[in-house]
């Protein structure tokens, strides 16, 4: 048996878990699933990707201000 470490974005997390659980010989230990908060850079890159892909239509100033305050 092999152990895998997989990093996925929040937007596909549920899909990945569903896909892995549907596979016959894959066993997921519930205590091995962890969520790590993305860094500010990762959030900016993800937002940039969302804008480029047309998934964001409006700028959320409050969320942006919160991120800046964390710096």
C-alpha positions in Angstrom: 0.0 0.0 0.0 1.2 3.5 -0.8 0.5 6.8 1.0 -0.2 10.0 -1.0 -0.1 13.6 0.0 -2.4 15.7 -2.2 -2.9 19.5 -2.1 -6.1 20.7 -3.6 -7.9 24.1 -3.7 -11.1 24.5 -1.7 -13.1 24.7 -4.9 -12.3 21.1 -5.8 -11.8 19.5 -2.4 -15.2 17.8 -2.1 -14.9 16.5 -5.7 -11.5 15.0 -5.0 -12.7 13.3 -1.8 -15.8 11.9 -3.6 -13.7 10.6 -6.4 -11.2 8.9 -4.1 -13.9 7.4 -2.0 -15.6 6.0 -5.0 -12.5 4.0 -6.0 -12.6 0.4 -4.9 -9.1 0.0 -3.5 -8.7 3.5 -1.9 -9.0 3.9 1.8 -9.0 7.4 3.4 -8.3 7.8 7.1 -10.6 10.6 8.3 -7.9 11.8 10.8 -5.5 12.2 7.9 -7.5 14.9 6.2 -6.3 18.3 7.2 -7.0 21.8 6.0 -4.2 24.3 5.9 -5.1 28.0 5.5 -3.7 29.5 2.3 -1.0 32.1 2.5 -1.8 35.7 1.4 0.2 35.1 -1.8 -1.8 31.9 -2.5 -5.1 33.8 -2.0 -3.9 36.6 -4.3 -2.9 34.1 -7.0 -6.2 32.2 -6.6 -8.2 35.5 -6.9 -6.1 36.4 -10.0 -7.0 33.0 -11.5 -10.7 33.5 -10.7 -10.7 37.0 -12.3 -8.9 35.6 -15.4 -11.3 32.8 -15.7 -14.3 35.1 -15.3 -15.5 33.5 -12.0 -15.4 36.8 -10.2 -17.5 39.7 -11.3 -17.1 42.1 -8.4 -14.2 43.2 -6.2 -14.7 42.4 -2.5 -13.0 45.3 -0.8 -13.7 44.1 2.8 -12.0 40.7 2.2 -9.1 42.5 0.6 -8.8 44.9 3.5 -8.9 42.0 6.0 -6.0 40.4 4.1 -4.0 43.6 4.3 -4.7 44.0 8.0 -3.2 40.5 8.6 0.1 41.7 7.2 
